[in-house]
Amino acid sequence: MKRLNGKTCLVTGAGKGIGRATCLRLAEEGAHVAVTDIEDDDGKAVCDSITEQGGTAHYWHLDVTDPDAVRKVFDAVADRFGQIDVLVNNAGIAGANKPTHEIDPEEWRKVIEVNVNAVFYCTRAAIPHLKKAGGGSIVNLSSIYGLVGAPDLPPYHASKGAVRLMSKTDALLYASEGIRVNSVHPGFIWTPLVAELAEASEEGAEAFRKGLDDLHPIGHVGAPEDIAAGVAYLASDDAKFVTGSELVIDGGYTAR
């Protein structure tokens, strides 16, 4: 049975990696998928893949750091599909990889704007639509580094910790209205973002990936589809008693 039949799911940062895999999985589960991104070609390609497989999707260009654009796109999604039932706050960037004292304030602000403020903008825009639909689900992509620390990427780690607690706060605020809010905490997933970090590393991409594989007790990094499966669960009524929770999908990384 398709768990999301008749539901409209809006995904940010949907053109690549986890966002792309999530859109494809939600469509497989029967959802109407609103694909949003700033990379138009990637976003449209996701829609093409969904429609070729018999699903329903439409693309909207969306800069999640523009609150007015967020509101307009969310309203347009609701107008096209009738309502919004699920929001997946996936858009994010890695940002500067320097010690904290070497980070320029603008480098810090850029990461917080995309990874934290945009989650606020999108949640704020989605809540009226979810209320109108009689409830729904918000899934916020955090990270293992919203749970544990590491000596790199200070703005990124700070942002993902913020997303974790934003999720819990909103879970409490909206539980009585049938709106569930949860965070997902991926381990290292071989996405374009991680591949870029690998290419930029001093040891080279192959050694970088081997090092990541060794960090996970399960023996390898994850795939975007591993995260998409977790998102689909939290979006569906299978998770009707799950809110304010942290779904850790990390190959055992944080179990050490």
Backbone torsions as a table, in degrees:
resi	resn	phi	psi	omega
1	MET	NA	137.3	177.8
2	LYS	-80.4	118.9	-169.2
3	ARG	-77.2	-13.0	-175.3
4	LEU	-120.9	23.3	179.0
5	ASN	-54.6	129.3	175.9
6	GLY	82.0	-4.4	-179.3
7	LYS	-94.4	148.2	175.7
8	THR	-104.4	124.6	-177.9
9	CYS	-117.8	126.5	178.5
10	LEU	-107.0	126.9	-177.2
11	VAL	-121.3	128.4	175.7
12	THR	-95.3	155.7	-177.1
13	GLY	56.6	44.7	-165.4
14	ALA	-91.6	-1.4	-171.4
15	GLY	-80.3	-22.4	-174.9
16	LYS	-140.8	167.0	167.9
17	GLY	54.4	-130.3	-177.6
18	ILE	-62.5	-39.0	179.3
19	GLY	-61.1	-45.8	179.2
20	ARG	-62.5	-48.6	-179.5
21	ALA	-61.6	-36.5	178.8
22	THR	-65.3	-44.7	178.2
23	CYS	-58.8	-45.6	-179.2
24	LEU	-62.9	-41.3	-179.0
25	ARG	-68.8	-42.2	178.9
26	LEU	-62.3	-39.3	177.4
27	ALA	-64.9	-40.2	176.9
28	GLU	-60.5	-31.5	179.3
29	GLU	-82.1	3.5	173.6
30	GLY	99.1	3.8	-177.4
31	ALA	-77.6	153.0	162.2
32	HIS	-82.7	125.9	-171.6
33	VAL	-111.6	123.4	172.3
34	ALA	-94.0	108.5	-176.9
35	VAL	-92.9	121.1	179.9
36	THR	-128.3	144.2	-179.3
37	ASP	-170.9	172.7	170.7
38	ILE	-98.0	-13.6	178.0
39	GLU	-95.5	96.0	-170.2
40	ASP	-63.2	-43.3	-178.0
41	ASP	-61.8	-43.3	179.3
42	ASP	-63.9	-44.6	-178.8
43	GLY	-63.4	-43.4	179.1
44	LYS	-65.9	-33.8	178.1
45	ALA	-65.7	-36.3	175.9
46	VAL	-62.2	-45.1	178.0
47	CYS	-60.1	-42.6	179.1
48	ASP	-60.4	-42.2	179.6
49	SER	-62.9	-39.4	-179.8
50	ILE	-67.6	-46.4	-177.6
51	THR	-68.0	-34.0	177.4
52	GLU	-63.1	-26.8	179.5
53	GLN	-94.7	10.6	175.6
54	GLY	88.8	8.5	179.8
55	GLY	-91.6	-178.1	-178.6
56	THR	-122.1	124.7	180.0
57	ALA	-154.6	154.8	174.5
58	HIS	-144.3	146.6	-177.2
59	TYR	-103.9	138.6	171.3
60	TRP	-128.3	132.0	170.8
61	HIS	-69.7	128.7	-178.5
62	LEU	-148.2	120.2	167.9
63	ASP	-92.5	107.7	-173.2
64	VAL	-70.3	-10.1	177.1
65	THR	-87.2	1.4	178.6
66	ASP	-108.5	100.5	-174.7
67	PRO	-61.8	-32.4	177.7
68	ASP	-68.0	-41.4	177.5
69	ALA	-64.9	-39.2	178.1
70	VAL	-58.4	-49.3	-178.4
71	ARG	-60.9	-43.9	-178.0
72	LYS	-65.0	-42.3	-179.9
73	VAL	-67.3	-42.7	179.5
74	PHE	-61.8	-40.6	176.9
75	ASP	-64.1	-39.0	179.4
76	ALA	-66.9	-38.2	177.1
77	VAL	-61.9	-45.8	179.8
78	ALA	-64.0	-37.8	178.2
79	ASP	-64.8	-39.9	-176.9
80	ARG	-73.4	-45.3	-173.0
81	PHE	-102.5	-4.1	176.1
82	GLY	98.1	-29.1	-179.2
83	GLN	-171.5	172.6	171.4
84	ILE	-123.4	126.5	-178.3
85	ASP	-109.3	-28.4	-173.9
86	VAL	-139.9	134.2	171.3
87	LEU	-118.7	128.3	174.2
88	VAL	-113.2	106.0	178.0
89	ASN	-83.7	90.1	-174.1
90	ASN	-106.9	-26.6	-174.2
91	ALA	-56.3	135.9	179.6
92	GLY	-170.5	161.3	177.1
93	ILE	-132.7	159.8	179.6
94	ALA	-83.3	-42.4	177.8
95	GLY	80.6	-167.0	-173.6
96	ALA	-68.1	136.0	177.1
97	ASN	-110.7	79.0	-179.1
98	LYS	-140.2	160.5	170.7
99	PRO	-59.7	152.2	-174.1
100	THR	-53.1	-42.2	-174.9
101	HIS	-72.2	-10.4	178.9
102	GLU	-100.4	-4.3	-177.2
103	ILE	-80.0	129.9	175.5
104	ASP	-73.2	142.7	179.5
105	PRO	-54.1	-34.5	179.5
106	GLU	-68.9	-34.8	176.0
107	GLU	-63.6	-40.6	177.4
108	TRP	-64.2	-49.0	-177.1
109	ARG	-61.2	-36.4	-178.2
110	LYS	-60.9	-45.0	-179.8
111	VAL	-66.8	-44.1	-179.4
112	ILE	-63.8	-37.1	-180.0
113	GLU	-63.4	-43.6	-177.8
114	VAL	-78.4	-45.3	-169.7
115	ASN	-87.7	-23.0	-177.1
116	VAL	-117.2	-58.6	-176.3
117	ASN	-60.4	-37.6	-179.6
118	ALA	-66.0	-32.9	174.9
119	VAL	-62.8	-41.0	175.1
120	PHE	-62.7	-49.0	-179.0
121	TYR	-57.5	-45.6	-176.3
122	CYS	-70.7	-41.1	177.6
123	THR	-62.8	-44.9	178.9
124	ARG	-58.0	-40.9	-179.8
125	ALA	-73.5	-31.0	-175.7
126	ALA	-79.4	-34.8	-171.9
127	ILE	-53.8	-48.1	178.6
128	PRO	-57.8	-36.4	179.3
129	HIS	-70.9	-40.0	178.5
130	LEU	-66.0	-39.1	176.0
131	LYS	-61.5	-44.5	-179.9
132	LYS	-62.4	-34.0	179.9
133	ALA	-77.8	-7.2	-179.4
134	GLY	88.9	14.8	-179.6
135	GLY	129.4	179.0	-179.9
136	GLY	165.5	-161.9	-173.9
137	SER	-137.5	135.5	169.9
138	ILE	-115.6	128.0	178.8
139	VAL	-118.2	116.4	-178.6
140	ASN	-104.0	126.1	178.4
141	LEU	-81.8	110.2	172.0
142	SER	-100.5	-130.4	-175.9
143	SER	-171.3	164.3	167.9
144	ILE	-56.6	-27.2	179.9
145	TYR	-85.9	14.2	160.4
146	GLY	-94.6	-4.1	-178.1
147	LEU	-117.0	-37.9	-179.4
148	VAL	-131.0	164.2	-178.9
149	GLY	-98.3	172.9	175.3
150	ALA	-160.1	152.9	-176.4
151	PRO	-85.1	52.4	177.1
152	ASP	-159.3	170.0	172.0
153	LEU	44.9	55.2	-176.2
154	PRO	-54.4	-43.8	-179.7
155	PRO	-64.2	-37.8	-180.0
156	TYR	-62.2	-49.1	-178.4
157	HIS	-62.2	-42.2	177.7
158	ALA	-60.3	-42.0	-177.6
159	SER	-65.9	-39.8	-177.1
160	LYS	-74.2	-30.1	171.3
161	GLY	-64.8	-39.6	177.9
162	ALA	-62.4	-43.0	-179.3
163	VAL	-61.5	-38.6	178.7
164	ARG	-58.1	-47.9	-176.8
165	LEU	-79.5	-28.4	171.6
166	MET	-59.4	-40.0	-179.4
167	SER	-63.3	-43.4	-179.7
168	LYS	-66.3	-41.5	179.1
169	THR	-61.1	-48.4	-179.3
170	ASP	-68.3	-31.4	175.3
171	ALA	-59.1	-42.2	179.7
172	LEU	-72.1	-38.2	-177.6
173	LEU	-65.7	-36.3	-169.6
174	TYR	-114.5	5.4	-178.1
175	ALA	-59.0	-39.3	-176.6
176	SER	-68.6	-13.3	179.9
177	GLU	-104.4	13.7	175.6
178	GLY	76.8	18.3	179.3
179	ILE	-105.9	117.3	179.6
180	ARG	-97.2	141.3	179.6
181	VAL	-133.6	123.1	-178.2
182	ASN	-137.2	158.7	175.8
183	SER	-113.6	147.6	175.8
184	VAL	-113.1	136.5	-173.9
185	HIS	-123.5	87.9	179.0
186	PRO	-71.5	147.6	163.5
187	GLY	-77.5	-155.1	177.9
188	PHE	-73.8	119.6	-179.8
189	ILE	-115.6	135.4	-176.4
190	TRP	-78.8	84.0	178.3
191	THR	-107.5	170.4	174.4
192	PRO	-56.5	-35.1	179.1
193	LEU	-62.7	-46.9	179.7
194	VAL	-69.1	-36.6	177.8
195	ALA	-61.8	-36.9	177.1
196	GLU	-64.0	-42.0	176.6
197	LEU	-61.5	-38.9	179.8
198	ALA	-64.1	-44.9	-179.0
199	GLU	-64.8	-31.3	-178.1
200	ALA	-84.7	-7.1	-175.5
201	SER	-74.6	154.3	-178.4
202	GLU	-68.9	-32.8	-175.5
203	GLU	-83.5	-8.9	-178.7
204	GLY	94.3	158.6	-171.7
205	ALA	-63.1	-41.8	-176.5
206	GLU	-65.0	-46.1	179.2
207	ALA	-67.6	-35.9	177.9
208	PHE	-60.0	-47.0	-179.8
209	ARG	-65.7	-40.3	177.8
210	LYS	-60.1	-40.5	177.4
211	GLY	-62.6	-39.3	177.4
212	LEU	-67.8	-42.4	177.6
213	ASP	-54.2	-43.5	-175.1
214	ASP	-69.9	-17.5	179.1
215	LEU	-74.7	-18.1	-172.4
216	HIS	-105.7	121.7	179.6
217	PRO	-53.5	-29.1	-179.1
218	ILE	-73.1	-14.5	170.0
219	GLY	104.5	-3.2	-178.9
220	HIS	-160.7	162.1	173.6
221	VAL	-70.9	165.0	-178.6
222	GLY	-88.6	171.5	175.7
223	ALA	-109.6	152.6	177.9
224	PRO	-53.0	-33.4	-179.2
225	GLU	-64.7	-27.2	176.8
226	ASP	-63.5	-39.8	179.6
227	ILE	-75.2	-39.2	179.6
228	ALA	-58.6	-36.7	179.2
229	ALA	-64.2	-39.8	177.9
230	GLY	-67.4	-40.7	178.0
231	VAL	-62.2	-43.6	179.9
232	ALA	-60.7	-39.7	176.1
233	TYR	-60.0	-50.5	-177.7
234	LEU	-66.6	-28.6	177.9
235	ALA	-72.9	-24.6	-171.0
236	SER	-92.2	169.5	177.6
237	ASP	-72.0	-9.1	171.8
238	ASP	-60.6	-24.7	-179.5
239	ALA	-105.1	30.0	-174.3
240	LYS	-64.0	-18.2	179.2
241	PHE	-107.5	17.1	-176.5
242	VAL	-115.6	113.3	172.8
243	THR	-151.8	150.1	-175.8
244	GLY	69.1	20.0	-173.1
245	SER	-103.7	164.2	177.6
246	GLU	-118.1	112.3	176.8
247	LEU	-93.6	107.4	-176.6
248	VAL	-94.6	121.2	-179.2
249	ILE	-126.6	87.1	-166.2
250	ASP	-140.2	16.5	177.9
251	GLY	60.4	22.0	178.8
252	GLY	91.1	4.7	-174.5
253	TYR	-54.6	-49.1	-174.6
254	THR	-85.2	1.0	176.6
255	ALA	-79.9	-12.2	-178.0
256	ARG	-66.6	NA	NA
